[in-house]
Every structure is written in C-alpha cells, then in structure tokens.
Amino acid sequence: MADSVRADKWLWATRFFKTRSAAATACEGGKIKRLGHPVKPATALHVGDRLEVPFYEGPGARSVTILGLLDQRVGAPQAQACYEETTSPEILEANRLHLQEKRERLLREGDQGRPTKRNRREIDRHFGFFE
C-alpha cells in the first residue's frame, strides 16, 4: 500500500463524495481543509492527517482523522475503517436537526415542483394577475 494518496481519490474512495470529480470540485472550491488550510485535489494525504469535510446537506463540517489510505472505491464497511470520525456531538446534532426539519417540511408541504394548472389558477387569483 502506498504511503500517500491524492485527496480527491481518497475522498471518493471513502464515500464522502459520489464521484471523483465532485470531490475534486469540493477541493478546488476550498471546502476541504487540512489544519485550517484548503486542500487541492492533487494534495498528498497521509495516515494521521485531519480533514474537515462539509456535510453533503446541512450546516457544519465533519472532522475526520485518516487511518488508512485507499485509491480505489470499496464497500462502505471497508471505507469507514479508513477514517475516524472526530466531529463534535453538537455539530452532528445540528446537522441531524436540520435534516429532520427539512424532511418534516417536505412531508408537510409536499414536493414543490412545477405548479399544476389548478395551482397556477390559485396563484393568479391570489396575486390578482387578471384584475
């Protein structure tokens, strides 16, 4: 096994991102940080490095410590064995509450996709479009 691996490959292989290009984009955008500094996609990661990776949805970022290096995508249990989650419970709770609130809002309001003909008439009536 190599003693270092590219940041975008490791983030993709450990299933933080669905695609390697999404991991590279997050790195280029300054979202991934090591010791408070942004990480570029080609940055070499080593065992023991600590990264800040933003949650896919919601506020905050997770803190992880690298325990193993991967450059190929593997199953979830093997991927989870390659890092240790060091995120504070407060951040995890805030993210959980955000997702729960979003889920409840979607259940309450329904999917707000394209309005139906009936919904469009109600909107027009409400805003006085034809008056």
Secondary structure, DSSP 8 states (H G I E B T S, - for coil): --S-EEHHHHHHHTTSSSSHHHHHHHHHTT-SEETTEE--TT-EE-TT-EEEEE-SSSSSEEEEEE-S--SS---HHHHHTTEEE---HHHHHHHHHHHHHHHHHHHHH----S--HHHHHHHHHHHTTT-
